[in-house]
Amino acid sequence: MGVSVHYCAIPPSSTLFGRLQSEKAFATLISRFFNYGSGIFSFFDEPSRFTTMLADDDLRERIVEDVISRAPPERREGARRQLELARLRELGLILHQGHEDTLQEVVDRCRDVLGPEPEARRWIDEFRLELERTRSAHPGIEDRECWLEKTYHVIEQRLQDRLLVTRGRNTWKFVSTLMFGDQKLGQDLSLQAEDRLGLVSPALVREGAQALRPLDAEALFADDGDRCTEDFLRWRRLYQEAAAEGEALLVG
């Protein structure tokens, strides 16, 4: 595991989930794209959304002003210069090229699973279409994601310490599965180790949401700083939202 952990809700009833569990190409593609962009359900649309934003003067101005308002006063003028239309257009070109480079890298590196480039591109198009269908059938799914950036070790340890009193000696296993999954996605497929995402089953999502709900986040991370508290609150909210929807969580 690297310096961050990414979580994403997935509806077990979706065709996407079934194909991730049964088709090696789909399981490989989601693992390769999982940590790019702002989330797997948004990744393929990011370049086009950015282009749409640039073309809409009112929308672009609202976004720019929102970003500038969040900057410290002494940095706002510099931020405004960085967000001028010419610079944003240049950023858009970079975003589009980076997106295509990512796709090409997957095509080149996964030939043993996806086949030659025309077939690999077909698999990617199918995968993208299934993501779109899932997003359409499950409104808001693209927002049920979060990252624990360099904080998951601390969160894991604090939870083990806090829950030990009520859960006993198996607390470490319970917390570990909340953090990294109680299953593996596509566990019956012959995937490479780096292509196996963790999976938190819907039952464990519900149990986790219940166990995490009463915890006082500020007290739990009183000695660890605001970053740990904020990351934990986002992570707990994801568990609660996914539990309410009967969803599982992918972990990578």
Residue pairs with C-beta under 8 A, 6 or more apart in sequence:
1 152
1 180
3 149
3 150
4 147
4 148
4 149
4 150
4 152
5 147
5 148
5 152
5 179
5 180
5 251
5 252
6 34
6 35
6 145
6 146
6 147
6 251
6 252
7 145
7 146
7 147
7 148
7 235
7 238
7 249
7 250
7 251
8 34
8 39
8 40
8 41
8 144
8 145
8 249
8 250
9 141
9 144
9 145
9 238
9 241
9 242
9 245
9 247
9 248
9 249
9 250
10 16
10 17
10 20
10 247
10 248
10 249
10 250
11 17
11 134
11 137
11 138
11 141
11 245
11 246
11 247
11 248
12 202
12 246
12 247
12 248
14 133
14 134
14 137
14 138
15 130
15 133
15 134
16 26
16 130
16 131
16 133
16 134
17 248
19 26
19 130
20 26
20 27
20 30
20 185
20 186
21 27
21 185
21 186
21 188
21 189
22 186
22 188
22 189
23 189
24 113
24 186
24 189
24 190
24 191
25 113
25 114
25 123
25 127
26 123
26 126
26 127
26 130
27 185
27 186
27 189
27 191
27 195
27 197
28 110
28 113
28 114
28 191
28 195
29 106
29 110
29 114
29 123
29 124
29 127
30 40
30 127
30 185
30 197
30 250
31 185
31 191
31 194
31 195
31 196
31 197
31 252
32 106
32 109
32 110
32 195
33 40
33 43
33 102
33 106
34 40
34 197
34 250
34 252
35 252
36 43
36 102
37 43
37 46
38 46
38 145
39 142
39 145
40 131
40 145
40 250
41 131
41 134
41 135
41 141
41 142
41 145
42 49
42 142
44 128
44 131
46 95
46 99
47 92
47 95
47 96
47 99
50 91
50 92
50 95
51 92
51 96
53 59
53 60
53 63
54 60
54 85
54 88
54 89
54 92
60 85
60 88
64 80
64 83
67 79
67 83
68 76
68 79
68 80
68 83
69 76
71 79
81 87
103 124
106 114
106 120
106 124
107 114
107 117
107 120
107 121
107 124
110 120
111 120
114 120
114 123
114 124
115 123
134 141
135 141
135 142
138 245
144 238
144 241
144 242
144 245
144 247
145 238
146 231
146 234
146 235
146 237
146 238
147 231
148 155
148 231
148 235
149 227
149 231
150 227
151 227
151 228
151 231
151 232
152 179
152 231
154 221
154 224
154 228
155 179
155 221
155 228
155 231
155 232
155 235
156 175
156 176
156 179
158 220
158 221
158 224
158 228
159 175
159 178
159 215
159 220
160 171
160 172
160 175
162 215
162 220
163 171
163 174
163 175
163 211
164 171
167 174
167 211
174 211
177 200
177 204
178 200
178 204
178 208
178 211
178 212
178 239
179 251
180 198
180 251
181 197
181 198
181 199
181 200
181 249
181 251
182 199
182 200
182 201
182 204
183 198
183 199
183 200
183 201
184 196
184 197
184 198
184 199
185 196
185 197
185 198
185 199
185 250
186 196
187 196
197 250
197 251
197 252
198 250
198 251
198 252
199 248
199 249
199 250
199 251
200 208
200 248
200 249
200 250
200 251
201 248
202 243
202 246
202 247
202 248
205 239
205 242
205 243
205 247
205 248
205 249
206 243
208 239
208 243
209 236
209 239
209 240
209 242
209 243
210 243
212 236
212 239
212 240
213 236
213 240
215 236
217 229
217 232
217 233
217 236
218 229
220 229
220 232
221 228
221 229
221 232
238 249
239 249
242 248
242 249
